[in-house]
């Protein structure tokens, strides 16, 4: 996922976070499965999105 790689290159994700999120999204076969990502990974992904100026949607975990 190119966006994850950009987040990693901007130091918005640690190597472990990048690997965990990439592994989760690669094994998830549907958007619904991606939405089941563990909350600690969602928080990191949401923060990176905000720092990049992306709009964070409502489907996120708290």
Biopython code that builds the backbone (N, CA, C, O; Angstrom):
import numpy as np
from Bio.PDB.StructureBuilder import StructureBuilder

atoms = [
    (1, "UNK", "N", (0.843, -1.169, 0.000)),
    (1, "UNK", "CA", (0.000, 0.000, 0.000)),
    (1, "UNK", "C", (0.896, 1.243, 0.000)),
    (1, "UNK", "O", (1.647, 1.484, 0.945)),
    (2, "UNK", "N", (0.802, 2.008, -1.055)),
    (2, "UNK", "CA", (1.692, 3.147, -1.223)),
    (2, "UNK", "C", (1.538, 4.175, -0.104)),
    (2, "UNK", "O", (2.532, 4.733, 0.360)),
    (3, "UNK", "N", (0.312, 4.428, 0.332)),
    (3, "UNK", "CA", (0.095, 5.426, 1.384)),
    (3, "UNK", "C", (0.806, 5.016, 2.669)),
    (3, "UNK", "O", (1.392, 5.859, 3.348)),
    (4, "UNK", "N", (0.759, 3.739, 3.007)),
    (4, "UNK", "CA", (1.470, 3.267, 4.202)),
    (4, "UNK", "C", (2.969, 3.506, 4.070)),
    (4, "UNK", "O", (3.631, 3.898, 5.032)),
    (5, "UNK", "N", (3.494, 3.269, 2.885)),
    (5, "UNK", "CA", (4.917, 3.480, 2.654)),
    (5, "UNK", "C", (5.279, 4.951, 2.811)),
    (5, "UNK", "O", (6.332, 5.279, 3.359)),
    (6, "UNK", "N", (4.412, 5.836, 2.333)),
    (6, "UNK", "CA", (4.655, 7.272, 2.482)),
    (6, "UNK", "C", (4.617, 7.656, 3.958)),
    (6, "UNK", "O", (5.473, 8.403, 4.431)),
    (7, "UNK", "N", (3.622, 7.144, 4.685)),
    (7, "UNK", "CA", (3.530, 7.424, 6.126)),
    (7, "UNK", "C", (4.800, 6.973, 6.840)),
    (7, "UNK", "O", (5.312, 7.668, 7.717)),
    (8, "UNK", "N", (5.295, 5.812, 6.459)),
    (8, "UNK", "CA", (6.525, 5.279, 7.059)),
    (8, "UNK", "C", (7.718, 6.156, 6.698)),
    (8, "UNK", "O", (8.539, 6.468, 7.560)),
    (9, "UNK", "N", (7.820, 6.555, 5.441)),
    (9, "UNK", "CA", (8.959, 7.372, 5.015)),
    (9, "UNK", "C", (8.955, 8.745, 5.674)),
    (9, "UNK", "O", (10.006, 9.370, 5.818)),
    (10, "UNK", "N", (7.770, 9.219, 6.076)),
    (10, "UNK", "CA", (7.659, 10.507, 6.772)),
    (10, "UNK", "C", (7.811, 10.347, 8.284)),
    (10, "UNK", "O", (7.630, 11.304, 9.037)),
    (11, "UNK", "N", (8.145, 9.124, 8.727)),
    (11, "UNK", "CA", (8.313, 8.811, 10.152)),
    (11, "UNK", "C", (7.025, 8.997, 10.947)),
    (11, "UNK", "O", (7.064, 9.333, 12.131)),
    (12, "UNK", "N", (5.888, 8.780, 10.297)),
    (12, "UNK", "CA", (4.598, 8.851, 10.988)),
    (12, "UNK", "C", (4.211, 7.490, 11.553)),
    (12, "UNK", "O", (3.330, 7.396, 12.408)),
    (13, "UNK", "N", (4.863, 6.446, 11.082)),
    (13, "UNK", "CA", (4.673, 5.085, 11.588)),
    (13, "UNK", "C", (6.045, 4.498, 11.887)),
    (13, "UNK", "O", (7.014, 4.752, 11.172)),
    (14, "UNK", "N", (6.113, 3.713, 12.950)),
    (14, "UNK", "CA", (7.349, 2.993, 13.248)),
    (14, "UNK", "C", (7.452, 1.795, 12.300)),
    (14, "UNK", "O", (6.465, 1.425, 11.664)),
    (15, "UNK", "N", (8.631, 1.191, 12.203)),
    (15, "UNK", "CA", (8.743, -0.018, 11.377)),
    (15, "UNK", "C", (7.760, -1.113, 11.800)),
    (15, "UNK", "O", (7.168, -1.782, 10.953)),
    (16, "UNK", "N", (7.591, -1.293, 13.116)),
    (16, "UNK", "CA", (6.649, -2.319, 13.592)),
    (16, "UNK", "C", (5.210, -1.983, 13.216)),
    (16, "UNK", "O", (4.464, -2.857, 12.774)),
    (17, "UNK", "N", (4.816, -0.725, 13.389)),
    (17, "UNK", "CA", (3.456, -0.314, 13.036)),
    (17, "UNK", "C", (3.212, -0.499, 11.538)),
    (17, "UNK", "O", (2.167, -1.003, 11.127)),
    (18, "UNK", "N", (4.177, -0.089, 10.740)),
    (18, "UNK", "CA", (4.067, -0.234, 9.288)),
    (18, "UNK", "C", (3.872, -1.705, 8.922)),
    (18, "UNK", "O", (2.992, -2.044, 8.130)),
    (19, "UNK", "N", (4.689, -2.564, 9.498)),
    (19, "UNK", "CA", (4.599, -4.006, 9.206)),
    (19, "UNK", "C", (3.278, -4.602, 9.657)),
    (19, "UNK", "O", (2.662, -5.380, 8.928)),
    (20, "UNK", "N", (2.840, -4.238, 10.860)),
    (20, "UNK", "CA", (1.579, -4.783, 11.385)),
    (20, "UNK", "C", (0.377, -4.338, 10.548)),
    (20, "UNK", "O", (-0.497, -5.142, 10.225)),
    (21, "UNK", "N", (0.346, -3.055, 10.202)),
    (21, "UNK", "CA", (-0.787, -2.545, 9.418)),
    (21, "UNK", "C", (-0.763, -3.149, 8.024)),
    (21, "UNK", "O", (-1.807, -3.542, 7.505)),
    (22, "UNK", "N", (0.406, -3.229, 7.412)),
    (22, "UNK", "CA", (0.524, -3.837, 6.083)),
    (22, "UNK", "C", (0.056, -5.299, 6.122)),
    (22, "UNK", "O", (-0.703, -5.731, 5.254)),
    (23, "UNK", "N", (0.504, -6.047, 7.113)),
    (23, "UNK", "CA", (0.113, -7.449, 7.218)),
    (23, "UNK", "C", (-1.402, -7.572, 7.391)),
    (23, "UNK", "O", (-2.033, -8.433, 6.777)),
    (24, "UNK", "N", (-1.976, -6.722, 8.217)),
    (24, "UNK", "CA", (-3.426, -6.777, 8.441)),
    (24, "UNK", "C", (-4.189, -6.502, 7.145)),
    (24, "UNK", "O", (-5.114, -7.234, 6.794)),
    (25, "UNK", "N", (-3.796, -5.447, 6.440)),
    (25, "UNK", "CA", (-4.530, -5.088, 5.222)),
    (25, "UNK", "C", (-4.329, -6.120, 4.119)),
    (25, "UNK", "O", (-5.226, -6.322, 3.299)),
    (26, "UNK", "N", (-3.187, -6.769, 4.081)),
    (26, "UNK", "CA", (-2.955, -7.786, 3.055)),
    (26, "UNK", "C", (-3.754, -9.055, 3.310)),
    (26, "UNK", "O", (-4.174, -9.717, 2.362)),
    (27, "UNK", "N", (-3.971, -9.405, 4.570)),
    (27, "UNK", "CA", (-4.723, -10.626, 4.863)),
    (27, "UNK", "C", (-6.225, -10.387, 4.860)),
    (27, "UNK", "O", (-7.002, -11.330, 4.711)),
    (28, "UNK", "N", (-6.639, -9.140, 5.022)),
    (28, "UNK", "CA", (-8.073, -8.813, 5.023)),
    (28, "UNK", "C", (-8.567, -8.809, 3.582)),
    (28, "UNK", "O", (-8.037, -8.082, 2.742)),
    (29, "UNK", "N", (-9.557, -9.601, 3.305)),
    (29, "UNK", "CA", (-10.050, -9.743, 1.934)),
    (29, "UNK", "C", (-11.186, -8.782, 1.601)),
    (29, "UNK", "O", (-11.553, -8.644, 0.434)),
    (30, "UNK", "N", (-11.735, -8.129, 2.589)),
    (30, "UNK", "CA", (-12.862, -7.225, 2.354)),
    (30, "UNK", "C", (-12.667, -5.943, 3.170)),
    (30, "UNK", "O", (-11.919, -5.937, 4.148)),
    (31, "UNK", "N", (-13.334, -4.867, 2.769)),
    (31, "UNK", "CA", (-13.268, -3.640, 3.579)),
    (31, "UNK", "C", (-13.760, -3.876, 5.011)),
    (31, "UNK", "O", (-13.254, -3.270, 5.955)),
    (32, "UNK", "N", (-14.739, -4.752, 5.159)),
    (32, "UNK", "CA", (-15.266, -5.049, 6.491)),
    (32, "UNK", "C", (-14.190, -5.665, 7.378)),
    (32, "UNK", "O", (-14.103, -5.357, 8.566)),
    (33, "UNK", "N", (-13.376, -6.533, 6.793)),
    (33, "UNK", "CA", (-12.285, -7.153, 7.565)),
    (33, "UNK", "C", (-11.209, -6.130, 7.919)),
    (33, "UNK", "O", (-10.635, -6.176, 9.007)),
    (34, "UNK", "N", (-10.938, -5.211, 7.002)),
    (34, "UNK", "CA", (-9.971, -4.152, 7.309)),
    (34, "UNK", "C", (-10.477, -3.330, 8.481)),
    (34, "UNK", "O", (-9.687, -2.911, 9.327)),
    (35, "UNK", "N", (-11.781, -3.092, 8.545)),
    (35, "UNK", "CA", (-12.363, -2.305, 9.630)),
    (35, "UNK", "C", (-12.249, -3.008, 10.984)),
    (35, "UNK", "O", (-12.451, -2.380, 12.024)),
    (36, "UNK", "N", (-11.930, -4.296, 10.981)),
    (36, "UNK", "CA", (-11.747, -5.042, 12.226)),
    (36, "UNK", "C", (-10.310, -4.964, 12.745)),
    (36, "UNK", "O", (-9.944, -5.686, 13.672)),
    (37, "UNK", "N", (-9.508, -4.099, 12.158)),
    (37, "UNK", "CA", (-8.121, -3.916, 12.594)),
    (37, "UNK", "C", (-8.109, -3.574, 14.092)),
    (37, "UNK", "O", (-8.972, -2.835, 14.564)),
    (38, "UNK", "N", (-7.151, -4.101, 14.824)),
    (38, "UNK", "CA", (-7.078, -3.805, 16.259)),
    (38, "UNK", "C", (-7.026, -2.292, 16.527)),
    (38, "UNK", "O", (-6.401, -1.540, 15.779)),
    (39, "UNK", "N", (-7.686, -1.866, 17.594)),
    (39, "UNK", "CA", (-7.771, -0.432, 17.907)),
    (39, "UNK", "C", (-6.422, 0.288, 18.002)),
    (39, "UNK", "O", (-6.308, 1.441, 17.586)),
    (40, "UNK", "N", (-5.404, -0.381, 18.544)),
    (40, "UNK", "CA", (-4.108, 0.307, 18.664)),
    (40, "UNK", "C", (-3.514, 0.630, 17.298)),
    (40, "UNK", "O", (-2.813, 1.632, 17.153)),
    (41, "UNK", "N", (-3.785, -0.203, 16.296)),
    (41, "UNK", "CA", (-3.311, 0.095, 14.946)),
    (41, "UNK", "C", (-4.158, 1.175, 14.288)),
    (41, "UNK", "O", (-3.635, 2.023, 13.565)),
    (42, "UNK", "N", (-5.481, 1.146, 14.539)),
    (42, "UNK", "CA", (-6.351, 2.199, 14.000)),
    (42, "UNK", "C", (-5.917, 3.565, 14.505)),
    (42, "UNK", "O", (-5.856, 4.524, 13.736)),
    (43, "UNK", "N", (-5.617, 3.655, 15.785)),
    (43, "UNK", "CA", (-5.215, 4.949, 16.358)),
    (43, "UNK", "C", (-3.969, 5.489, 15.667)),
    (43, "UNK", "O", (-3.898, 6.675, 15.347)),
    (44, "UNK", "N", (-2.997, 4.630, 15.438)),
    (44, "UNK", "CA", (-1.768, 5.059, 14.766)),
    (44, "UNK", "C", (-2.043, 5.467, 13.324)),
    (44, "UNK", "O", (-1.500, 6.459, 12.838)),
    (45, "UNK", "N", (-2.882, 4.701, 12.646)),
    (45, "UNK", "CA", (-3.220, 5.007, 11.259)),
    (45, "UNK", "C", (-4.003, 6.316, 11.171)),
    (45, "UNK", "O", (-3.753, 7.136, 10.288)),
    (46, "UNK", "N", (-4.940, 6.506, 12.078)),
    (46, "UNK", "CA", (-5.723, 7.748, 12.100)),
    (46, "UNK", "C", (-4.829, 8.960, 12.356)),
    (46, "UNK", "O", (-4.980, 9.988, 11.696)),
    (47, "UNK", "N", (-3.910, 8.849, 13.297)),
    (47, "UNK", "CA", (-3.010, 9.957, 13.603)),
    (47, "UNK", "C", (-2.150, 10.287, 12.383)),
    (47, "UNK", "O", (-1.976, 11.456, 12.040)),
    (48, "UNK", "N", (-1.618, 9.264, 11.738)),
    (48, "UNK", "CA", (-0.800, 9.502, 10.546)),
    (48, "UNK", "C", (-1.633, 10.178, 9.452)),
    (48, "UNK", "O", (-1.142, 11.068, 8.758)),
    (49, "UNK", "N", (-2.895, 9.754, 9.297)),
    (49, "UNK", "CA", (-3.780, 10.369, 8.301)),
    (49, "UNK", "C", (-4.007, 11.843, 8.618)),
    (49, "UNK", "O", (-3.952, 12.687, 7.724)),
    (50, "UNK", "N", (-4.259, 12.151, 9.876)),
    (50, "UNK", "CA", (-4.483, 13.541, 10.279)),
    (50, "UNK", "C", (-3.232, 14.375, 10.010)),
    (50, "UNK", "O", (-3.323, 15.488, 9.493)),
    (51, "UNK", "N", (-2.079, 13.841, 10.357)),
    (51, "UNK", "CA", (-0.832, 14.578, 10.157)),
    (51, "UNK", "C", (-0.525, 14.792, 8.676)),
    (51, "UNK", "O", (0.173, 15.739, 8.312)),
    (52, "UNK", "N", (-1.052, 13.904, 7.822)),
    (52, "UNK", "CA", (-0.872, 14.064, 6.380)),
    (52, "UNK", "C", (-1.960, 14.921, 5.754)),
    (52, "UNK", "O", (-1.890, 15.255, 4.571)),
    (53, "UNK", "N", (-2.976, 15.282, 6.551)),
    (53, "UNK", "CA", (-4.034, 16.125, 6.040)),
    (53, "UNK", "C", (-5.197, 15.368, 5.436)),
    (53, "UNK", "O", (-6.037, 15.962, 4.760)),
    (54, "UNK", "N", (-5.262, 14.049, 5.671)),
    (54, "UNK", "CA", (-6.383, 13.255, 5.200)),
    (54, "UNK", "C", (-7.555, 13.386, 6.151)),
    (54, "UNK", "O", (-7.368, 13.544, 7.358)),
    (55, "UNK", "N", (-8.761, 13.322, 5.611)),
    (55, "UNK", "CA", (-9.969, 13.332, 6.424)),
    (55, "UNK", "C", (-10.172, 11.926, 6.984)),
    (55, "UNK", "O", (-10.203, 10.952, 6.233)),
    (56, "UNK", "N", (-10.308, 11.826, 8.305)),
    (56, "UNK", "CA", (-10.538, 10.538, 8.960)),
    (56, "UNK", "C", (-12.028, 10.318, 9.073)),
    (56, "UNK", "O", (-12.735, 11.129, 9.671)),
    (57, "UNK", "N", (-12.517, 9.217, 8.497)),
    (57, "UNK", "CA", (-13.945, 8.937, 8.460)),
    (57, "UNK", "C", (-14.503, 8.433, 9.765)),
    (57, "UNK", "O", (-13.783, 8.260, 10.749)),
    (58, "UNK", "N", (-15.814, 8.198, 9.756)),
    (58, "UNK", "CA", (-16.528, 7.768, 10.954)),
    (58, "UNK", "C", (-16.368, 6.304, 11.287)),
    (58, "UNK", "O", (-16.667, 5.907, 12.413)),
    (59, "UNK", "N", (-15.907, 5.475, 10.348)),
    (59, "UNK", "CA", (-15.856, 4.045, 10.573)),
    (59, "UNK", "C", (-14.690, 3.591, 11.410)),
    (59, "UNK", "O", (-14.422, 2.392, 11.489)),
    (60, "UNK", "N", (-13.997, 4.498, 12.029)),
    (60, "UNK", "CA", (-12.788, 4.147, 12.755)),
    (60, "UNK", "C", (-13.089, 3.658, 14.162)),
    (60, "UNK", "O", (-14.127, 3.961, 14.749)),
    (61, "UNK", "N", (-12.153, 2.902, 14.669)),
    (61, "UNK", "CA", (-12.269, 2.399, 16.048)),
    (61, "UNK", "C", (-11.763, 3.457, 17.003)),
    (61, "UNK", "O", (-10.880, 4.243, 16.658)),
    (62, "UNK", "N", (-12.315, 3.480, 18.196)),
    (62, "UNK", "CA", (-11.894, 4.473, 19.191)),
    (62, "UNK", "C", (-10.869, 3.921, 20.139)),
    (62, "UNK", "O", (-10.412, 4.630, 21.036)),
]
sb = StructureBuilder()
sb.init_structure("model")
sb.init_model(0)
sb.init_chain("A")
sb.init_seg("    ")
for serial, (resi, resn, name, xyz) in enumerate(atoms, 1):
    if name == "N":
        sb.init_residue(resn, " ", resi, " ")
    sb.init_atom(name, np.array(xyz, "f"), 0.0, 1.0, " ", f" {name:<3s}", serial, name[0])
structure = sb.get_structure()
